[in-house]
Amino acid sequence: MNDSLALSPIVAGLWRLRDWGLDRPGLVRWIEQALDLGITSFDHADIYGDYGVEADFGAALAAAPGLRQRLQIVTKCGIKLVSAQRPGHALKSYDSSRAHVLASVDASLRALHTDRIDLLLLHRPDLLMDPEELADTFRHLLAAGKVLHFGVSNHTPGQLAMLRKRHPVASHQFEFSPLQMRALADGTLEQCLDLGVRPMAWSPLGGGRLITGQDAQAQRLRGVLQAIGQRHGASLATVAYAWLLRHPARPLPVTGTGRVDGLREAVAALSLRIGAEDWYAVWQASIGQELP
């Protein structure tokens, strides 16, 4: 990750904000509690909450103006959903065109009540992406001061490399958890480590499946994670976060919880370094077999 882009080691994800039942003062308190825990980075996308989560968060920032200087905003663009909020979208599609990216950034800035986005990610790989045009669009936004850093989300190593040849890529966000380890097998994490691109891991607890799932994989993992947790006096969730953090690429877990206790469990993982054998025990429980 670019040295000048400083995100907190735990990132608060806002995807499900509208399910948390927080009114505006409650959201302001939640942001303040996250900041008190050292979580200063907040992850958005324009489409979250049917194009409404950014506006909810922005209203909270407007109600407490001092908060903006204490936090970093990450948001994404590039997915076009069919929605009453975007009547011009006739079909769900991906769009990395200059016109769409510029319009999306302006819409996010208005919704978030801010003059800058700290990190903008291209949400999904657009099969029609023109990397030269996109890089030029990024340069335009950077020169205008509207976006400070750029990255991608859910891209293949080849797609990231193609764009990085034309413009610096500060981060790559993708799904990574003890339940979903594709990034360990397809070169994604290796590429991040090699290039110094800091990864962000969404759904680090498998959308809650790691905690409550009844399938065989989840049950195997719970047994191992709980055993490790008992030795360290840590919760299952904290051990799962620590497992992610153990990778040398230093992934930034993106939480998905509105519970402050859930944020505390994530932050507690920063003080827990699990051993290599424990790390591989989790890997083995996920795969369901020993190393070859």
N, C-alpha and C positions, 0 to 999 in steps of 0.2 A: 504494500500500500504506500502511496505517496506519503513521505514523512510529514508533509504539511497538513494531511488529512488525519485528524485525531478523533477517532470514534471511541466510545467507551467499550470495555471488553465484554460487556453484556449490552445488547441492544433491545429496547422495548418495541415489540411488534404491535401494530394497531389494527391489524386486519379485522378482528372481531370486536372492535370498540363498541359498536352499536348493540352488541349482545350483553354488555356489561352492566347496563342499567344505571349509568352515571349521568347525573345532570351536569350543567356547566360548572357549578362550584365543586361538585364531586370530582370532575375531571381535572380541574385545577389542582385540587388536593392530591389526586393520584399522580399527576406530573411532578408535583413538589416532593412527594414521597419517593418516587423513582430517583429524582435528582439527589435526594438525601442519601440514597443507597449507592450513589456513584454511577447510576445509569443516566447518561446524558444524551444518548443517541436514540432517536425515535423513528421507527421504520413505517413508511406509508406506501401507498400506491394510489394513483388517481381513481382507480376503479373500486377501491375498498368501500364497502357499505353503499353500493349502488351510487358511486361517485359522491358520497356524503361524508366519509370519515375525515378527509382533509379539512372540510368546512367546520366540523365539530371541533377538531383540534385547534384550528385557527381561531375559532370563537373563544376558546379557553385562553389562547395566547393574547388575544385582544383584551380579554377581561383582566389579565395579569401581565402587563407589558414587560415587566422585568424578566420574565421567564425566557424570552427568546434568546437573550444574550448568554444564557446558561446551558443551552442545549444545541444539538445538531439535528437537522432534519434530513432524513433520507426519504426519497420518494421515487416512484417508478412511472414510466409511461410506455406506450407502445401497444397495449391491448385495447381494442375497440369493442365494447360491449353494446348489445342492443338494450337501450334504456330510455325511459322517458326523459332522463336528464341529458341525453345526447340524441336528440331526434334525427340527426343526420346519419346515424349509424344504422344501416339496413341489415347488416350481417356481422356476427362476431368474426373478427379478423385481427391480424397484427399489422402495425403500420409504423415504420421507422422513417417515413418521408420527412423532409425538412418542414413542410407545412404542418404536419401533425405534431411533430415534436415541439416546434415553437409554440403552437397553440396550446398544447398540453402543459408546457412549462408556465405559460402565462396564466392558465386556468388554475394551476396548483399554487402559484404565488398569490393570486387573489384569494383563493379558498383558505390558505394557511396564514393570511395576514402577515406576510413577510416579504422582504425584498430580495431574498436569496435562498437557494436550495444548496445545502452543503454537499450532498451527493445525489446525483440523478442516475438511475439505473434504467437501461432498456429492459423491460419486463420479460419479454419472450423473444426468441429469435425470429425475426421477420424473414421469411424465405425470399422476399423480394428486396432485402436490404441492399442498398448501394453504399458500400463502406466509405467511399470518397465523399459522397453527399452527407452522410451521417457525421463523419469527422469534421467536415466544414461547418455543419450545424452546431456541433459541440464547440468549435472554436468561436463561432459567433456568440453563443450563449456565455462563454467564458469571458469574452471581451466586454460583453454588456454587463457583466457582474451578476447575472441572474442565476448562474450555476457555478459552483466552485470546483467540483470534481465530478468525474463521470465513471460509470461502470456498467456491468451487464448483470443479468439475472437469468438463470436457467439456460445458459448457452453451452455449446460443446466447446472443448478445447480448441478445435479448429476455427470456430466462429469467433471466439475471443481473440485468437492470434491474428486473424484477418483484420479485425478492427484495431487491435493494438499496434499494428504496423503503421497505422495512419493517425492514431491519437492515443495519448496515455490512458490506460484503464486502471483505475484506482482500486476497484473491488469487484468481486464476482459473488453473487448471492445464489445459492442453490439449496435443494433439500439435502439434509445430512443429519442422521441420527443413528442410534444403535439399530433401529428398525429399517433404515434406508441407507445403505452403504455404497450405493452405486458410484459415488464420487471417489471412493477408494480404488475402484476397479477400472474406471474409464479414463484415467489420466487427469481428471479435473483438479484434484487436490495436489497432485504432483506438479501440474502446470503453475498453480498458484504459488507453491513453494519455490519453484524455480525462478519465476518472474518477480517474486516479491509482491504479488497481487493478493491483498488480504481477503480471504473468503469470509462470507457471511452465511450462516447455516439456518435456513428456515425450517420450521416444524421440528425442533430438536427433541421433542418428546413424542413425535409421531402423531401430533394432533390429539394428544391425550391417550392414544392407544397403548403407549408404553405403560401407563399407570393402570388402565382399566380393561384393556383388551383381553379377550378370552381365547384368542387363537394360539396355536402352539408356539409360534415364534415369540409372541409377547410374554407368554407364561414362562418360557425358558429364560428370557432375558430378565424378567422380574426376579426369578430365583437367584441369578448371578449378581444382579445389581443390589439386591437386598443383602446378600451375604457380604459384599464389599462394603456396603453402607454400615452394616453392623460393626465391622472392624474399625471403621473410621468415625462412627457416631454421626453419620450423615444420612439424609433421606435418599430414597431411590432417585428422585428427580435430581438432586444435587450430584449424585454419582454419575447419572447420565450426562449432565452438563460437563462434569469433570472429564468424562471419557472423550467428549468432543474437544475440549480444550487441550487434551494431552497430545494431539497431533501437532507436529512441528510447524505446520502451516499457520497455526494459531487462529483457528476459526473464531468468528464472533457469533455466538449463539443469538438468534432472534427469538425472544420469548413470544408467547401468544396469550398471556394471561392478564386479566384485570385484577387478580388477587395480589395484594402487596406481599403476602406470605409467599406466593409463587415467585415473585421477583427476588425475595430474600433467598429462596432456595437456589436460584440461579447464581446470585452473587456469592453465596457460600462456596460454590464450586471453584472460585478463584483462589481459595486457600487450600484446596484439596488436589494434590497431585497423585494420581493413582500409578501404580507400578506397571511395567510392561507386561508382566504375566497377567495381571488383572485386566489390562486393556485387551489382551488377546483372548482372555476368557469371555469377555463380552462379545468380541468378534465371533468367536466359536459358537456361542449361544445364539447369535443372530443367524449365522449361516446354517447351524444345525449339524456341523461336522468338524473334525479336526483339520488343522492345516495339512496341506498335501505333503 
